[in-house]
Amino acid sequence: MVGKKENVTVIGSGEMGHGIAQSFAMAGYEVTVVDVSDEILRKAKQTIAWSLGRLAEKGKIRRENIDVVMARINFTTSYEHGIRDARAMKLLLTTHYWPQTL
């Protein structure tokens, strides 16, 4: 667990981003996930919740810790909000988004 509040931003919540965000949150970090649409972020949030549920079913984490971990993760489409307090960032882009972001 992190001693003081540390903020991490994960830009991109697709194939790997949601898992990276989950890992940081499980380690005690406050995480902001940034992506291009609310729909993509909704799917990422559902995937993280499902993954944590599976970990609880397998006895890897306590079921009551699911809400604790989920509370550490914020989801936004605002890059400005996402990077405001970050001490570290992880950028995950696919070729699908390159034309839109360059």
Disulfide bonds with the S-S distance in Angstrom:
none
